[in-house]
Amino acid sequence: MKNRTHPAKRKKPLDYPEETNGTRWAAEARKQTSKMTREQRAELFRRGMVRIYGGQPKEATGPRH
């Protein structure tokens, strides 16, 4: 049996908008958090995780980065 090669398919370039609600919200969040203390950012992160995953955390943890 012959080894056939298939021509590479060209991928279409993705058409993303320059600005969306998400990019605007993220920019506003970065602007606001840049004025916060480390403790305030940790508390905001904790509250966000509770909102996303529900319930209360078993122990207070901060961002791990």
C-alpha positions as CSV (number, residue, x, y, z in Angstrom):
1,M,0.0,0.0,0.0
2,K,1.3,3.4,-0.9
3,N,2.0,6.0,1.7
4,R,-0.3,8.9,0.8
5,T,0.2,12.4,2.1
6,H,-2.7,14.7,2.5
7,P,-2.2,18.4,1.7
8,A,-2.3,20.5,4.9
9,K,-5.6,22.1,5.5
10,R,-5.5,25.9,5.9
11,K,-7.1,27.1,9.0
12,K,-9.3,30.1,8.8
13,P,-8.2,33.1,10.8
14,L,-10.3,33.6,13.9
15,D,-12.4,36.7,13.8
16,Y,-12.5,38.1,17.4
17,P,-13.8,41.5,18.2
18,E,-11.3,44.0,19.6
19,E,-13.5,44.8,22.6
20,T,-16.2,42.9,24.4
21,N,-18.1,43.2,27.7
22,G,-15.6,40.8,29.2
23,T,-12.6,42.8,28.2
24,R,-14.2,46.0,29.5
25,W,-15.1,44.3,32.8
26,A,-11.6,42.9,33.2
27,A,-10.0,46.3,32.5
28,E,-12.2,47.9,35.1
29,A,-11.4,45.1,37.7
30,R,-7.6,45.5,37.1
31,K,-8.0,49.3,37.5
32,Q,-9.9,48.9,40.8
33,T,-7.7,46.2,42.3
34,S,-4.5,48.0,41.5
35,K,-5.5,50.5,44.2
36,M,-6.2,47.8,46.8
37,T,-3.9,46.4,49.5
38,R,-2.7,42.8,49.4
39,E,-5.2,41.9,52.1
40,Q,-8.1,43.6,50.2
41,R,-7.2,41.7,47.0
42,A,-7.0,38.4,48.9
43,E,-10.5,39.0,50.4
44,L,-11.9,39.9,47.0
45,F,-10.4,36.8,45.6
46,R,-11.9,34.7,48.4
47,R,-15.4,36.2,47.9
48,G,-15.1,35.6,44.1
49,M,-14.3,31.9,44.7
50,V,-17.3,31.6,47.0
51,R,-19.5,33.2,44.4
52,I,-18.2,30.9,41.6
53,Y,-18.1,27.7,43.6
54,G,-20.8,28.4,46.2
55,G,-20.7,27.8,49.9
56,Q,-18.1,29.0,52.4
57,P,-14.4,27.9,52.2
58,K,-13.3,25.5,54.9
59,E,-10.2,27.7,55.6
60,A,-9.1,31.1,54.5
61,T,-6.8,30.7,51.5
62,G,-5.4,33.2,49.2
63,P,-4.4,33.1,45.6
64,R,-1.6,30.6,44.9
65,H,0.5,32.5,42.4
